[in-house]
Amino acid sequence: MQATLPPELAQAARTLFGERLDLAAAYAELLATDGVVRGLIGPREAPRIWERHLLNCAAMAERIPDGASVLDVGSGAGLPGLVLAIARPDLTVTLVEPLARRTAFLIEAVQQLGLTRTVRVFRGRAEEAAAGTRDSAPLSADVVTARAVAALDRLAAWCLPLAVPGGRLVALKGASAAEEIAEHAEAVSRLGGGEPELHRCGVGVIDPPATVIEVVRERVVGPARKKGPKRSRGGRNRGGNRRDR
């Protein structure tokens, strides 16, 4: 299979990728070949890789500050993290993905595309990235990205702990983005996030524009405290009068 750039999308691709358009084309070819063979991209998606995947992800770059560090949660085949690393060589990107077959593809793609200086791959869940493992210190970044991973409340729970204070979650969403904001804004606030904002990215470049929800990490929220045993009026634990030694 091939991921040929449709002529009607060529101008948008040049605008979003600039001098790195050939690198984006090489990644598109990887998705259409190895990505399909390994089950990371559906066979029917191959002809639509530019329209449905690469251009939408690249449009998100306008919401990311210059020189930012980026953590891409649930990266899968590298969307949007690898696309952002291609479009924005000023970014340092960590692709967070728990599944072995996906991380194997990502590691190979990073090497083949010559992105090893700015992109690394972390195998694990978002919670493991935030807490650290035996082999890795806790991760954090200026911007945490995600695409089609979960509803906004769960996404905020996973991603906000990975953002530095004052950093942000930038999530690529679909048509239900406004409804998600209305439904989950309170949960996002409890998790330390500011008011979720909806942005349209790539206006005048891609049609329709990409829909993004952005949340700033305003507060650091610790884990919920476990309630201890209730005490009687005499001050003893109701569960018994044994004392820990």
N, C-alpha and C positions, 0 to 999 in steps of 0.2 A: 504494500500500500504506500501511497505517497501523500504528503501534506503540502500540495502545491498552493502557493499564495494566490488566491483569486485576484484577477486584475482590478476588480472594483474595490478591493481592500488594500491595494498596494500603497496608496497615498497615506492612509491611516497608519499602516505598518511602518512606513518611512518616518512619519511624524513621531510615533511612539518609541521606535527603536533606534532611529538615527543611523549612525555609523556601525551599529551593532546588529543591523538587520540580517546580515549573513549568519551571525551567531544564533539569532532567533530562528532562522530557517533551519539551521542544523538541529536545534532542539525540537522543532516541529517534526522533523524527519525521524528523530529518535522516538518521539511519542507515537508516530504513525506506524513504526516498525516494531522495535523492542517493546514499546509501551503496550501495543495491542497483543503481541505474542505472550507477554507476561500477565495479561489481564488487568493492566492498570488503566487502559483506555478501551472503551468498547469499539468494535470494528466499525460501527456506523458513525462513530465520532471522528474517524480519521479525516474524512473530507471537510469536516467543519472545525478542525483544530484552531485555525486562525480566528475564525469568527466567534466561536463559543468559548475559547479558552485563552489563547495568547493575547489577543487585543484587549479583552475585558480585564485580564490581570495586569497588563502593562498600564492601562489607564489609571489603576490605583496609585501608581507612582506619584501622581501629583499631590497626594495627601501625605507624602513621606518627606520629612525635612532632609536637606543636604547632609551627607556624611553620617546618616543615622545607622545605628545597629538594628537589625530586624530578626525576630524569631517568627518562623512560619509554622504554626501549629496544625498538625494533621496534614502534612505536606503532600502525602500521596505520591503522585508522579512529579511533584515539584510545582504545583499550582496553588498559590501564586508566587511562592518564594523564589523559585528558579527563574521565572519570568522577570521578576523584579531585579534579580541580580544581573540578568542580561541587559535589561533596559537601563539600569542605573549602576554603573561600575563604581560609583562613590559609596555604595552601601556595603556593609558587611552583613551577611545573611546566614542564619543557622536554620536548617530544615529539621523540624521535629516530627518524627514519624515512628510509631511503635512496631509496625509489621516488617519482618525481616526481608521479604521479597521486594518490598517497596524501598527500604533503605539500601538494599543491594543495587537496585536500579539507579537510585539517586546518587550514590557514590560513584558509580560508573559514568553517569551523565556529567557530573561535576568534573571528573577527570577528562572525559572526551571533549568537553567544551572549553577546557582550559581555565576553569574558574576556581581552582583550588586555593588561590590566595585570598579570595573574598567569600567563599562559601564553604561551610562545614555541615556535616550530617550528624544528628543526634538520634540514636535509636532509643525510643522510650515515649511514655505518655507525657502530657503537659505537666501533670502533677509531679512526675519524676524529674522533669527538667527544672521545675521550680524548687524542689527539695534537694536536688543533687543525688548522686549515686556513689557507690564505692569508687567508680572510675571517673566521675565528673563532678566538679563543683556546681552549686546552684547556678542556673542560667537566668539572665535578665537582659532586657534590651529597651531601646528607646521606643520601638514600635513592635507590636505583636500583630501578625496578620493571620487570617484564616479565610477559608472559602468552602462553603457548603459543608460545614462540620457539624453544627448543632444549632438549636434555638438560642436566642440571645442570652437568656439567663444562664444556661449551662456554659455557653461560650465565654461569658464574662467570668464565671467561676474558674474556668480553666486558664484563661488568658491574662486577666488582670494581675494575678500574682507574678506573672513573668515580665510585666512592664515596670520599668523604674518609676518611682513617684514622679508624677508629672508627665510620664510617658503615656502611650495610648494604644488602644486596640483599634485596628482598622480591618473591618470584616466585609468581604464581598458578599452581597446578599441579592435576593431576587425581588419579585414583585410584592412580596408580603412584608417588606422591610418596615414600612410605616406601622403596620399592625403589630409587628414584633416590638417596636419601640414602645407603643402604647401599652402593650401587655406586660413588658418586662422591665420598664424603667425603674420601678420600685425595687425589684430584685437587684438590678445593677447598682443602685445607690447603696443598698445594704452591703454590697461587695466592695465598696470603696470607689465606685465609678461615678463620674459626673453625668450630667444629662446626655443621653445618647443623641447624636446628631446624624441626620441623613444627608448624604452628599451625592451628587451626580458627577461622575468622573468621565472625562473624555468628551464633554459637550462640544459639538461641532467637529469632532474627529471620528467618533464611532456612533452608529445609530442602531439601536438605542444606546444611550450612555450607560456606563456601569453604575450600579447602585451600591453604595458603601455606607455602612453604619460605623461611626467613630465614637469612641468612649475614652475620655481622659481618666487616668488613674489619679484621683484626687487625694485619696486616703489609703493608708496601709491598714488593712483589716486582718487581725489575727484569727486563728482558728477559734471556733466556739468553745467556751469553757465547759467541761463536764461538771454536772451538778454532783456535789458530794452527798453523803448520807445525811438524812435529816436528823436534827438533834432534838432531844426532849427538853422540857423546861429546865431540867436539872443539868443540862449540858452534855449528857451522855448520848452516844450514837444509839439510835433505835435498833440498829442491826446487832447490838450486843455491847458488852462492856470490855471486850478484849482490846488491848492497846498494842499497836505495832512496836516492835523493839528494833 
